[in-house]
Amino acid sequence: MESDEENNIVVSNDKENQDVVWKRKQWDAVIQVVAYNVYLASLIHIYNQLKNANRVTQIDSLDSYLVREKSRFELMNDLKVTRNCRGLIRMSPAAFVRFCKLLRDGGHLSDTRRASVEEQVAKLLYIVGHNARNFTLSLFFKR
């Protein structure tokens, strides 16, 4: 008789242990799902922060690009009109304009995405006229 009671107790304990183990596994699974969701949310947040940071950098670089373009445009206009032309590229403004027109019309030079014919010629004449280096040229022409 005692063996039947012991068997019932053992079976009962096994069933209780299985329920406890099952609930423990369910709880562990819930914790894992929550942890993965938190991890995913943090990755999405970091991605959005980086994306916004790149957008700000692009806006800043666009602003600085526009400032450089404006200064180059002003420099090229000054070279065509004022007396600075003779001091910078060792030519009169009229001769500079004619020389650029001759090179452009003859097909020897053409405008590129980054520099006009006038800017290319001015850079060459500045380097030759002042024995300048690229560093000086980049400061002067804002490239």
N, C-alpha and C positions, 0 to 999 in steps of 0.2 A: 503494500500500500504506500509505503513511503516513497517507493521509486516512482509511482504515478504522480505524487505531489511534487517530487523533485523534477520530474520531466515537465510538468506544467509550469513550475517556477522557471526552469531553464528556458522553455519555449516562450514564456511571458517575458523574461529578461531579454531574450534574443529579439523579440518583436519590439520591445521598448528601445533596445539599443539600435535597431534598424531605423526606427522612427527618429531617434535622436540624430543618428548619422545622416539620414535623409534631410532633416531640417537644417542640419549644419551645412550640408552641401548646397541646399537651396540658398541659405544665407550667404555663403561664399560666392555663389553665382551672382546674386544681387549686388554684392559689393564689387565684384569684378566689372559688371555692366556699368555701375555708377562711376567707377574709376576710369573706364575707357571713355565714357561720355565727357567727364571732366577733362581728360587728356585731349580729346578731340576738340572740345571747346577752346582750350588754351592754344592749341595749334592754329585754329581758325583766327583767334584773336591776334596771335603773333604775325600770321600772314597778313592780316588787314593792317596792322601797324606798319609792317615793312612796305606794303603797297602804298600807304599814305605817305610814308617817308620818301619813297621814290618820287611820288607825285610832287612833293614840295621841292625836292632836289631838281626835278625837271623844270619847275616854274622858276626857281632861282637861276638855273643855267640859261633859261630862255631870256630872263631879264638881263643877265650879264652879256648874253649874246647880242641883244638889241642895243645895249650901251656901247659895246665894241663896234657894232655896225654903224651906229650913229657917229662915233668918233672917226671911223675910217672914211665915211661919207664926207664929213666936214673937212678932213685932211685932203681928200682928193679935190674937193671944190676949192680949197685954199690954194692948192698947187696950180690949178687952172686959172686962178684969178689974181692972186696977190703976188707980192715981191718975194715971199718966202720960197717960191719955186726956185729962184736962182741960188739961194743959200742951201736948200735941201738937196736938189738934184742937179745943180749946176747948169740949168737951162732957163730960158725965159718961158713964161706961161704960154705964149703963142707957139714957140718952137716945140714945147712939150705936147701941146694939143695936136699940132700938125704931125709930129713924129708918131704919136699913138694912132692917129687916123691913117697914116701911111702903113703902119704895121697891121692894122685891122683890115683895111681895104685890100691890101696885098695878100691877105690870107696867111700871113706869117704868125700872127697871134689871134686868139679869140678869147672871149670871156669864158670863164669857167664858173662852176657853182660857187667857188670860194673866192675868186678874185677877178676883177675886171682887167681889161687890157691896160688901162691907166695905172692900176695898182701894181700890176706885174712889172711894167716899165719903170715906175717910180721906185720900186724895190731894187731893181737891177741898177738903176742910175745912182741910187743912194749908196748901195754897196760899193760900186766902182768909184764913185766920187769921194767917198769918205773912208775907204778901206775898212768898212764896217763888218762886223760879225753878225751871225744869226741872232744872237742874244739882243744886240742893240736894235736890230731890225724888228724883232718881235715886240720890243718895248715901244718902238716908234710907230709901228703899224698896228699894234694891238692884236696880234695873232698869237 
